[in-house]
Amino acid sequence: MVTIKSKKEIEYMKEACRVVALMYEEIEKKIKPGMTTFEIDQIAEKMIRNLGAIPAEKGYNPGIKGVPPYPASICISINDEVIHGVPSKNKIIRDGDIVSIDTVALKNGYNGDAARTYMIGNVSKDAKRLVEVTKQAFFEGIKYARPGYRIGDISHCIGEYVRSQGYSVIREFQGHGIGKEMHEDPGIPNYGKAGRGIRLEPGMTLAIEPMVIQGKPDILELDDGWTIITEDGSLAAHYENTILITEKEPEILTIL
């Protein structure tokens, strides 16, 4: 069931989303070649907790047989890792990498969710273009995040924009509603037919997140049960924000 947030709930959502935005501001200042993904995770967790929130991904249990609870505070995925990369003391960020970070913060019982892909040092033109297209895909999609449009209008716009740029979206994972739960209805694919799905209403809070691959859309899951990589080894990028459907333009809650 899709929840329509009250004014009070929206204020709580904004607080949680502000924590995420401030955390990304801190990471952008500190991320650099030579750091481990574990170090980035520690910076993020400290920032989230100092702001009175909880890293909601830490210990997250997907309820899937054989998949362990997520062991870290944020997901960090490098180059051909699409999403859900697990931070490690052995995984070093290098010059030229693109590093996707996905974060959910829980505050006052409500979640804020966003993802960013950082370009580290001397990134190739191809990698830079992929990151830019992924970000733009989000902004193309939310042109339809208004009352009267449907979820499928957002999905269709994202998918067609990405395809027009020569890239692929993954189909196995999608955006989602968000609020008291990290993942709520509705599911929001990054592809689909316009005019399908529920009609958008003011008070809905949604996590829109293009996950874009440079090559073919096929993916694999690593043995850790979490990390998703591209099957052909091509680069991937991720961009996400939590938005609020209003009477007019959508409000992006995870941007300061």
ABEGO torsion letter per residue (X at the ends): XBBBBBAAAAAAAAAAAAAAAAAAAAAAAABBBGBBAAAAAAAAAAAAAAAGBBBAABGBBAGBBGBBBBABABBBBBGABABGBBBBAABBBBBGBBBBBBBBBBBGGBBBBBBBBBBBEBBBAAAAAAAAAAAAAAAAAAAABBBGBBAAAAAAAAAAAAAAAGBBBBAABBBBBBEABABBOBBBBABEBBGBEBBBBBGBBBBBBBBBBABBABBBBBAAGABBBBAAGBBBBBBBBBBBBBABBBBBAABX
